[in-house]
Amino acid sequence: MPFRKELKTVYTEAIKTACDKAGFKAVRADELIGPFNIHRDIIEYIFSSDAIIADLTDWNPNVFYELGVAHAVANKTIMIVQKGQELPFDIHNYRCIAYDLSEPGLRALAYQVGEYLEHLEAWSKRPTNPVQEFKREDLFITPRQAENLRRELRRQEEQLKNAVPKAELERVQQELQSKEARLRESVPKAEVLRLQKALQEKEAAFVNSIPKSEWQTSQKRAQELGQRNETLRRENEALRVQNAQPPAQGYDKRRVQLVVALLAVATIILATQVFKAAEPFSEKPSSAQRMAPLQSEEKKDNPAIMLRRSPWLRATPATLNGDQVKNMLGAKGFYDKNMNESGAGIKNDFELKVITGDSLVLDHETGLIWQQSGSLNYITYAAAEQFVRDVNNRGFGGFTNWRLLTLEEAMSLMEGEKKNGNLYIDPVFDRTQSWIWTSDKSSESSCWVAGFADGYCFNPRVDYNNYVRLVR
């Protein structure tokens, strides 16, 4: 990045913060101590670093020269630029993070860079710049690949050193077999007989350790079971022979019909008991008194879930500016580290359930049913909408009306402190979904996101990546 004073904040507040959080060490050439050639240091670090972050603001020629070197070396470059500045034609088709110098803008930049770094191994396998699109695959190898090759060569070398010739191996095996045979012959026959006798005595002692009355009772019980088994066998044989014969004169058809009817009634009763035992959900009476009536489509989807939705959480998408979000957080009492730090949140009444193999979280306080997990990867807003369609087509948890949550619904999950590892959310939920898309927008190109990793909500662009957790 250019060594301008005003861009130093971008490095310290966003880039370095993101690197530290993702487990990387951030290095700028002007931070190195010593009388070195700074240009040589920059090129050396471009080759040896695991990732390169290039700030293309102001189209600095030196930065673009170094960007070309980085693009030639590997797929490991993250490009950023200040909002309002265009990119050159050669790279404008490739992903570049736009940022502004405001405090929320730098936080959003740190979040995006951190996400790229945490998933570096996944996206670096695909071409991320025009050079990597067309270069030969074997033109360069990364320092990590070179180290892996050196390590493999050392391992192979050690194996060769320790390799034993086949003739030597056979000689050792024959020697071991010979020693085993001599060991068997070295044990006197009298000693073998003594050991066998000792084992027989121990077995007899074990049998004698059981009280005589208990032993007799066990023997008697075994005889009774044997006699009962023999009786059942004979009765079964007699029935088999009887069923094989033609029906006798005067066969009582009414009695047979009565027996069949009784068997049918017994089958219905048994099936009813099995169905009742298999019901996966039950309604909490205390929650039923304070919630609105259940909507008819929910009963149709899964009649076993009898939650009643709370009317005070908006379920329809809306377009909200920052002031409207701040007013909503204050009115609802939701916690947000930046806009409502005094918010106490609500006392959720969560219950984890598994139905059709899918994990759901029921909130008896708000009447909402959540995915316990959600998307396993961070995705754009358009991909999030496709995720909703895929989940409903599969019938996740027996339902087909899953949707993206509103910001109100998302912030009802925000805890006032970290309760699930480093996340501001109840431990009943999966930790993967640290930032989740909502259906509420702040403009045509940005949507609100609930950041459980940070304890506040923000509004990135729709082409940014976040996770998804659906609700109904």
MOURCOR-V996826 format. One record per run of one state. SS is the DSSP state (H for helix, E for strand, L for the rest). FROM is the first residue (numbers start at 1). TO is the last residue. If there is no record, write none. Layout:
SS FROM TO
SS FROM TO
This chain:
L 1 4
H 5 22
L 23 28
H 29 31
L 32 37
H 38 48
L 49 51
E 52 55
L 56 56
H 57 59
L 60 60
H 61 73
L 74 76
E 77 82
L 83 88
H 89 91
L 92 95
E 96 99
L 100 102
H 103 118
L 119 119
H 120 123
L 124 129
H 130 134
L 135 142
H 143 162
L 163 165
H 166 186
L 187 188
H 189 208
L 209 211
H 212 244
L 245 252
H 253 278
L 279 284
H 285 288
L 289 295
H 296 301
L 302 318
E 319 319
L 320 321
H 322 332
L 333 335
E 336 336
L 337 339
E 340 340
L 341 349
E 350 355
L 356 357
E 358 363
L 364 368
E 369 371
L 372 378
E 379 379
L 380 380
H 381 394
L 395 395
H 396 398
L 399 402
E 403 404
L 405 406
H 407 411
L 412 419
E 420 420
L 421 422
E 423 423
L 424 434
E 435 443
L 444 445
E 446 451
L 452 455
E 456 458
L 459 460
E 461 461
L 462 465
E 466 467
L 468 469
E 470 471
L 472 472
